[in-house]
Amino acid sequence: MVETYARPRFGEPREPKNLVNPGNRLVRVIDFVTASHLRATAFLLLCGLLLFLPGFFNIPPIDRDEARFAQATKQMVETGDFVDIRFQDDVRYKKPVGIYWLQSTAVETASALGLPRAELRIWVYRIPSLVGAIGAVLLTYWTALAFVTRRGAVIAALLMCSSVLLGVEARLAKTDATLLLTVVGAMGALARVYLSWQRGEDPEHPPWSWPAIFWTALAGGVLLKGPLILLFVGLAIVTLAILDRSASWLWRLRPVWGLMWMLVLVLPWFVAIFWRAGDAFFADSIGGDMLSKLAAQESHGAPPGLYLLLFWITFWPGAPVAAMATPAVWRARREPGAQFLLAWLVPSWIVFELLLTKLPHYVLPLYPAIAILTAGALERRVLSRSWLMRSSAWWFAIPALASIIAVVGAIALTRQPAFLAWPLAAAAMILGLFAWWLYDDNRAERSLLNAVLAAMFLAAAVYGVVVPSLTTLFPSAEIARALRNVVCVGPKAAAAGFQEPSLVFMTDTSTVLTDGSGAADFLNQGSCRFALVEQRSERSFLQRAEAIGLRYNVARRIDGYNISQGRAISIAIFRSEGTE
């Protein structure tokens, strides 16, 4: 039988609010924005734009996943077929259609607004990820309001907004930022239902809003990445049912009506793709993609504990505070709020640690729970005063290491010192140093805010300046630029040795992916044709060209680095004789 008497709410401040440092400007900003929900929302939206926009428009397509998603969407727009998912002539059935619909909407809207060549601009395909990331930050704020005060909710949202992992996913045209949006929406609604039951509330007419948000978010998550969202939600529900020895609160979600609504949203496309391709989609997505995660898929295998190790980087600058909050969270584990957040976090984290296939973004949907738990401990002023306080040095270490790596990498790859990044990197290091030096338990919020500001400057330096300057890492962009400058009409290309998805996206869907011999045959079929031959395939190209009497010219050579294969490359652009 569940207890219905009032219990302490995790994150409820135990000290008056006026104990914050009134002399610190950053703290006074938080005082101002937490005066109303409107101010808090506007502030978080601004922070999201400042953290996610640097590099958003000018970083070329990243191989391989982002370019694959973008090219499949591009083909949807080109063909007008919004049911099937293809990369050139091959089916791409690893993920459902949700992200492709969102990206197609972005491309069609941009074209309708008059943006030239919208289908070739990768940043247009990234818009759903940007919206998903900012939406996830705002929903983290909304979810946190069920556990902590408005001030604590803003802090939790800032922890998510400034995290390194979310910053990366906000700039990639993939599913993970939008999946995060749906997971946080579902868990926020679930939390409100669960906590109202724990408080013994039994309204005569329970609200429909929470079930509506919950089931709609589940449907969105299924359309984006299949049943993965059900793993996060299902494990949390099962854990809570075991701990409370009751799951009667689930009836407040109106499961019968909710399941019907969810099926109305997801079934049409699944029926359409089954009608089109039979069971091929389900075999590829569930058998070929999801179940293969149990093995070391695509050489991404790693032992348990990797996510815990990566957490110190991927959740920076929140990781040091999260570490210091751990003892307090453990002590509060039986409070309803902390129990729910831990049920959201721990079981799924264990599952992902046990899986052989490991990629950093797999645990991203668990980070909002960590952010809220951390904000709750921060509000209570119960952060650890033990050796865990030494982790505050990480606030300075990350900007220092990232700045050094970025500048040295820029010099090594481009022979350019990236001077524009230096003042931004210096500001990030100074703010990180202040966060570390000024840290103490009673002024933890002040240090954290300095670290968040350091994250903004670091994002501007790395994503806004350094990464776009590393042109050698993006040879597809240079090749596409060279092909756009040709004189002939309707150039066609074949690639040998370098066949990354970004090349297809930035050139043309009809780009032929072949070997050196095939590139020579392709070039022999007419004018205005170009063979993009990587150095390792040149020998077979030249041998075949000599055998068939091919007459050709070398347009130019592009040297770069294939980040997918981790090796330097040199690509010669051959053109059929007479082609300018």
N, C-alpha and C positions, 0 to 999 in steps of 0.2 A: 504494500500500500504506500502510495507516494505521500510525502510530507507536504502539507499545504500551508504551514505557518510561515511567516516572513523569515527569510534567511538573508544573510549579508549578500549584497550584489557585488560580484567581482568588478573591480575598477572604481567602486564608489569612493570618492576622496574621503580620507579620514582626518584631513586637516583643512583649515579654512583656506579659501582660494587666495586670500591676500598675502599668503606667505611667499608667492612668487617674487622674484627680484624686480622691483619696480624701476630700477635704474638701467636695466638692459633694454636696448632698443628692439631687439628681435622679440623679446618677451612681450614688450608693449604692443608690437604688431599682432601677436597672438591674442593679447587682451582685446584689441580692437576688433579683429575679425570674428572672434567667438561671441560677440555681442548679439549676433542673430544668425539664423541659418542661411539667409541670403548672403551675408558677408562671407560666411565660412565657405559656401559653395563657390562664390566668385573668386575667393582667394585660392582655393584648391584648383579651380579651372586655370587660373593664371599660372600657378606653379607647374601644372601639367604642361602647359604650352612652353614655359621657359625651359623645362627639363627635356621635353620630347622633340621640340622643333629643330634644335641644332643638328644639321646634317640630314634632316628628313627629306629635303628637296634635292640635295646635290650628291648624296652617296649613291653610286650606281647599283644596279641589281646585284644581290649577293647570291653566289652559288652555294648549294644547289637548290635548297628547298624554296627559297623566296622566288627564284626565277622560274621554277617549275609551276608554282601556284599562279604566278602572273601570266605565264605563257598559256596555261590551260584556260584562264579567264579570258585572255586575249582571243583565243580561238572561239570561245563562246560568243563573244561580241562579233567576231568576223562572220561566223556561220549563222548566228541567230538561234542556235540550238542550246537552250538553257537546261536541258535534262542530262545529256551525256557529258562526260568529262574526259577530255583527251589532251595528250601532249603529242603534237603532230598526228601521226596515224595510230599511235598506241593509246589504249585506254589508260586512264589514271583513276583507279578506283580505291585508292588508299583511304580517302576521307570523303564524307558526304558533301553535298552541294552547297552548304550554307555560305562558306567563305567566298566561293566563286560567284554566288548571287550578289553578295555585298560588294565585291570588287567590280563586278559587271555594272552594278548600279552607279558606282563611283565613276567609272569610265564613261558610261552613257551620259551621266549628268554633266561631267566635264566637257564632253563633246558638244552637248546641247548648249552649254554656256559659251561656246566659241573657242575653247582651248585648242590650239592647233596640235595635231599629232598626239592627242590625249592617250591613245592606246599604246604609245611607245614611252610614255613618261612613268617611270616606276613609282614615283611618289603618289600618283593617282591611285595606284593599287594598294598603297600603304594607308590610305585614308581610313578604311575600316579598322585597321590595327590602332591607329592614333585615337580614333573615337572610342574603340574598345578599351584602350589603356586609360584614357581620361575618365570614361564611364566607370571603369573598375575602381578608380581612385575615389570617385564620388560615391559609389555604392559601398566602398569600404567605410567611408564616413557615415553613411546611412546605417550600415550594419553595426558599426561600433556604438551608435547611439543607444542600442539595446543593452549595452554592457557598461558604458562609461559616460561621463558628462560630455557636453559639446566640446569642451577644450580637449579632453582625451580623444574624442573622435577625430578632431582635426589633426592631432599628433599622429594617430594611427594612420590616417590617410596620407599624411606627409611621409611617413615611413615607407608606405607602398609606393608613393609617387617618386621618391628619390632613389628607390632601390635600383641597383645596377641591372638586374635581370629584366625588370619591367621596362627600363629605359631601352634595352636592346630590342625587346619584342615590340615596343611601340613603333620602331623604325623598320620592321620587317613585314612584308606582305604575306603573312602566314595566319594560322588559326589561333595561336596561343593567347594573344591579347584579348581577342573577342571571346574565346572560351573562358578566360578569367572573368570577364564581365558577366557571363551567364552563371558561373559557379558562385560568385559573390552575391548575385541577385537571389539565387535559390537559397543559399545558406543564410542570407539576411532575413528572408521571409520565414525560413524554418526556425531560426533563432527566436523570432518574435512569438511564433506559435508555441514553441517549447517553453520559453520563459513565462509566458502567460499561464500555461498549465502549471508550472512549478510554483507560481505565486498563488495558485488556487483560484484564479479568475475563471468564472464560468458565465460569460455574458449570454443573455437570452437570445440575442441575434449576433453570432460571431461574424466578424468582418469577412467579406469576400476578397478584400484587396490582397491579403497575405497569400491565400491559396492561388489567386490569379497570377501573382508575381512568381510564385514557386513553380507552378506547372508551365507557365510560359517560358521561364528561364530554362527549365529542363528540356522543353522542346527545342529551344534555340541551341542548347548545348549538344543535343543529339544530332541536329542538322549540321553543326559545325564539326564535330569530332566523334560522332557515333556515341556508343554507350559509356564513354569515359566519364562523363559528368555523373552518371549513375554510380560509379565507383566512389567518388567523393561523398556524395549524398548518402548512398546506401550504407557505407561503412560507418558514417557518423550516426545514422539512425540505429543501426544494429548495436553499436557500442553504447549509446544512451539507453536503449531498451534493456541491455544486459545490466548496466549499472543501476538503473532505476527499477528493474524488474517489472517494467510496464512500458507499453507503447500505445496506451489508449489516447494519448495526445495527438496521434497521427490522424484521428478522425476529424480533428479541427481543420485539417488540410482539404477536407471534402474530396477524398481520393477517387470516388466513383466519377463525379463530375470532372475532376481534375484530369484523370486518365483519359476520359473521353475528349476533353479539350486538347490534351497533348497529342492524341492520335489524329485529331482533325488537322493539327499543324504539321505533323511529320509524315503521315502516311501518304499524302498525294505524291510526293517526289519518290518515295521508296517504291510505290506501286508503279510509277512511270519508269523508273530505271529498271525494275524487274521486267516490265513489259518490253523494254528496249533491249536489255542485255541478259535476260534470264537471271541465273544465280551468280553470274560472273562478278557483280559488284560485291555481294556478300562473301563470296569465296576469297576475293582479293583483299577486302577491307578487314574482315574478321580473321580469316585463316592466314592470309598472306602478310597482313600488316600487324594486327593487334596481337595475335597469338605468337607471332615471331618475336615479339618483345620479350618473351620468356627466354629466348636465346639471345646471343650477342649479335643483334641485328646491325648490319653495315659497319662492323668493326667498332661498335660503340659499347662493348662490354666493359664492365668494371666491377670491382668487389663492393660489398656493402660498406657503407660509411662515406662513400664519395660525396653524396649530397650534403652530409654534415660538414665535410671539409670545404666544399664549394660555397656553402652558406655564408662563410665569412667574406666572400667576394660578392656573391650574387645579391645578398641582402644588405650590403653596405649602403648607407652609413648606419642602418638600424641594427646591424649584427652585434656591435659591442653592447648596446643597451639591452638587446634581447638576451644576451648571455648573462648580464647582471640581473635580469628579471627572472631568470630560471628558478632560483630557490624559492622566491615568493610565489611564483605560479604553482610550483609543486605543493607548497603549503596550502594554497587555496583551491586545490584540485577538486575538492568535494563541493565547493560552492557551485550553484547551478550554472552561472555564467562561465566560469573557468572550466567546468565539466563539459559544457557544450563546445567551447573552443578547442579543448584538448581532444574531444571526440572527432572534431573536424580535422585536426592536425595529425595526431599520433598514428592511428591505424593506417591511413593512406601513406604517410611517410614511411612506415615500416614496409608496406607492400612495395613501394618504389625502390627502397634500399635493397630488397630481396630480389627484385627483377635483375636479370643479367644485363639487359639493355639499359643504358643510362645516358640521358641527355639533360642538361641543366634545366630546361624549361618544363620538364615533366612535373616538378614540384611547385611551380609558380602558383597554382590555385590554392596552395596551402599557406602562402605567405600572408594573406590578410588575417588569418587566425593568429599568426605570430605577431603581427603588427598590433592587433587589438589587445592581446595578452600583455605585450610590452608596454603599451600606453596605459593599461590598467595598473601595472606595477609602478609605472612612473608617476601616475596620479596619486597613488597611495603613499608614495615616498618610501617604498620598501625595497629599493634596489640593493643588491648585495654590496656589502662593504668588505668583502673578503678579497682574495687574490684575483677574483674576476674583474675587479676595478682596473687591473692592468690592461684589460682589453681595450680601454679607451685610447690607448696608443694607436690602435688601428685606424682611428679617424685621421691621423696624420700619415700613417704608413701607406695607405691606399693612394691618396693623391700624389705622394712623393714617388712611389713606384710607377704608377700609371703615367705620370708626367715624364719620367726618365725614359720609360719604354717607348712612349709615343714619340718623343723628340729623337731618340736614338734610332728608332725604326724609320722615321721619316728621312733622316740623314742617310741611313744605310740603303734605303730603297729608291730614293729620289735624288740624293745628293743635295737636297734643299733642307735648311735648318728649321723651317716652319716657324719663323719668328712671330707670326701673329698669335700662335698658341702660347708663347712664353708668358706674357702677362696674365693670361687666363689661368694657366697652370700654376703660376706663382700665387695668384689670389686663392686658388683652391688649397694649396699647401699651407698658406698662412692661416686661412680659416680652419683647416684641419688641425693645425698646431694649436690655435686658440681653443678649439674644442677639447683637445687633450689636456693642455696645461690648466685650463680653468675648471676642469671637471671636479665636482664633488657631489655627494649624494643629494644635498639640498639644492643644488643648482644644476641638476642633470638636464633639465629642459633647455637651459641656456646653451649648454655644450652641444646638445643634439641639434638645436636650430643652427648653430654655427656649422655643424657638419652637413646639414641639409643644404645650406648656402654654398658650402664647398663643393657639394655634388653638382650644383647648377653650373659653377664655373668649370668644373672638370668636364661636364657634358659638352659645354661650349668649346672647350679646348680640343677634346678628343674627337667628338662627332662633327663639330662645326668646322674645324680647321684641319686637323691632322688626317683623319680618314679620307675625306674627299681629295686631299692632295696626293694620296698614294695611288697615282694613276697606274702604276705597274701592276697593282693587285687587280685591276679591272680591265684586262685586255679586250674583253668583248666591247666595251664602250669605245675604245680606240678603233677597233675593226669596223664597228657600225658607223663611226664618224668618217672613216676613209671611204666606205661604200656610198655614203650619202653625197660625197663630193665628186663622184664620177659623172662624166658627161652623158653617157648613154642612158637610154630610157629603159626602166624596168630591169635593173640588174638582178641577176640570180647568182647564188653562191652555193658552194659545196665545201664542207670542212672535213679535214683529215687530221687526226692526232689531237686536236683541241675541239671537244664536242660538248662543252658545258651548256646547260639550259639557258644561261644568260645570253649566249651567242644567238640562239634561235629567237629569243624574245627581242633582242635589240636589232636583229637583221630582218628576218622574215620567217613566217611559219613554214614556207616551202624550202628553207635552207636544207640542203642534203647533208646528212651525216654519214660519212663513208671513210674509206682508207685512202692511202696515197694513190694507188692504182685507179680507184674509182673516181678520185678527184680529177685525174688526167682525162679519163673518159668523159666526165661531165664537161670539162673545159672544151673538149673537141666537138661538142654538139651544137655550137653556134657562137654568135657574138654576144657582147654584154654579159659575159659569164666570168665569175671569179672563183678561184680555188684558194682556200685558206688552209695552208699546209704547215703543220707544225714541224719543226726541224727533224724530229725523229721519224717522220713519215716522208721526208723529202726524197730519200733514196728511191723508194718504190714509186713515187710520183715521177721522178726523172727517168727511171727505167721504162715505165709505161709510156711516158711522153715520147721517148725516143723510138719505142717499138711501133707506135701508131703514127709517127711523123707529126706530132703536135707542134704547132708554132705558137709560142706564148711569150709574154713579157713579164718581168717582175715589177709590180706596181710599187710596193714598199715592203718593208719588214718591220714587224712590231715585236719588241721584246717585253716580256712581262713575267708574271708569277701566277701560277695556278694554285689558288688557295685550297681548292678541293683535293688536289693531289699532293700539295706541299712540295712543288718543284718549280724551278725556273723554266720558262718556255720561250721559244722564238718562232714567230709565225710569219711566213712569207705569203704575200698576197699576189698570186699569179693571175694574169688576165689573158684571155684569148687575143691573139694578134689582131690589131686593128681596133681594139676597144680602148677608149680614152678614159 
